[in-house]
Amino acid sequence: MTQLRNVSLIGAPTDIGAGARGASMGPEAMRVAGLAEALRARGVDVLDRGNLAGP
């Protein structure tokens, strides 16, 4: 089985369809929590492409 070595992170901040306000902060919360750093520590090349623009 081939292991994943390259990952692009793309945030999609939106509250549309969410049951609670604040869902749009999810992508930033994952950044603050260190998602990219945790993946890098496991040998994954990570490119954070920022957030998509949307409603």
KEKE-3310 file (N, C-alpha, C; in steps of 0.2 Angstrom, whole numbers, plus 5000, padded with zeros to 4 digits):
npx = (5004:5003:5009:5003:5011:5011:5001:4989:4982:4966:4956:4938:4929:4913:4896:4885:4872:4876:4872:4875:4881:4897:4904:4911:4924:4931:4942:4952:4954:4959:4971:4977:4977:4987:4987:4995:5008:5008:5005:5017:5027:5025:5031:5024:5023:5017:5006:4999:4986:4978:4962:4946:4937:4920:4902)
npy = (4994:5011:5025:5041:5056:5069:5083:5095:5108:5115:5128:5130:5141:5143:5146:5141:5130:5125:5119:5127:5143:5149:5139:5143:5146:5135:5130:5139:5136:5123:5126:5134:5124:5116:5107:5106:5105:5094:5084:5086:5081:5068:5065:5070:5080:5096:5108:5123:5130:5141:5149:5146:5158:5163:5163)
npz = (5000:4996:5004:5009:5005:5002:5005:5003:5012:5012:5017:5020:5025:5031:5037:5031:5031:5043:5059:5070:5074:5070:5064:5053:5058:5059:5049:5053:5067:5066:5061:5071:5081:5076:5065:5053:5057:5065:5055:5047:5057:5056:5044:5032:5018:5019:5012:5015:5008:5011:5013:5005:4996:5000:5002)
capx = (5000:5007:5008:5002:5017:5010:4995:4987:4976:4962:4950:4932:4925:4906:4891:4879:4870:4878:4867:4877:4886:4904:4907:4916:4930:4934:4948:4957:4955:4963:4978:4979:4978:4994:4986:5000:5014:5007:5007:5024:5030:5024:5034:5020:5024:5011:5006:4993:4984:4973:4955:4942:4932:4913:4897)
capy = (5000:5017:5030:5048:5060:5076:5085:5102:5110:5120:5129:5132:5144:5145:5144:5139:5123:5122:5120:5132:5148:5148:5134:5146:5147:5128:5130:5143:5132:5117:5129:5135:5117:5113:5101:5105:5103:5087:5080:5086:5077:5061:5064:5072:5087:5100:5115:5126:5135:5146:5148:5148:5164:5161:5167)
capz = (5000:4995:5009:5007:5007:5000:5007:5003:5016:5009:5021:5017:5031:5030:5041:5027:5032:5049:5064:5075:5072:5072:5060:5049:5061:5059:5046:5057:5073:5064:5060:5078:5084:5074:5061:5048:5061:5067:5049:5046:5061:5053:5037:5027:5016:5019:5009:5017:5003:5014:5013:4999:4997:4998:5006)
cpx = (5004:5004:5008:5008:5016:5003:4994:4981:4972:4956:4944:4927:4918:4902:4885:4878:4872:4872:4869:4882:4893:4908:4912:4923:4934:4941:4954:4959:4959:4970:4981:4981:4984:4993:4992:5006:5014:5008:5014:5028:5030:5027:5030:5022:5017:5011:4999:4991:4979:4966:4952:4938:4925:4909:4898)
cpy = (5006:5022:5037:5052:5067:5078:5093:5103:5116:5122:5132:5135:5146:5142:5141:5131:5120:5124:5125:5137:5147:5143:5137:5147:5140:5128:5133:5139:5126:5120:5130:5129:5114:5107:5100:5103:5096:5082:5080:5082:5070:5060:5066:5079:5090:5107:5118:5131:5140:5144:5150:5154:5161:5165:5167)
cpz = (5000:5001:5006:5010:5006:5002:5006:5007:5013:5014:5018:5023:5029:5035:5038:5029:5039:5054:5070:5072:5074:5068:5055:5051:5061:5056:5050:5064:5072:5063:5067:5082:5082:5069:5056:5051:5063:5061:5047:5050:5060:5046:5031:5025:5015:5016:5011:5012:5005:5013:5006:5001:4996:5002:5013)
residu = (MET:THR:GLN:LEU:ARG:ASN:VAL:SER:LEU:ILE:GLY:ALA:PRO:THR:ASP:ILE:GLY:ALA:GLY:ALA:ARG:GLY:ALA:SER:MET:GLY:PRO:GLU:ALA:MET:ARG:VAL:ALA:GLY:LEU:ALA:GLU:ALA:LEU:ARG:ALA:ARG:GLY:VAL:ASP:VAL:LEU:ASP:ARG:GLY:ASN:LEU:ALA:GLY:PRO)
# end
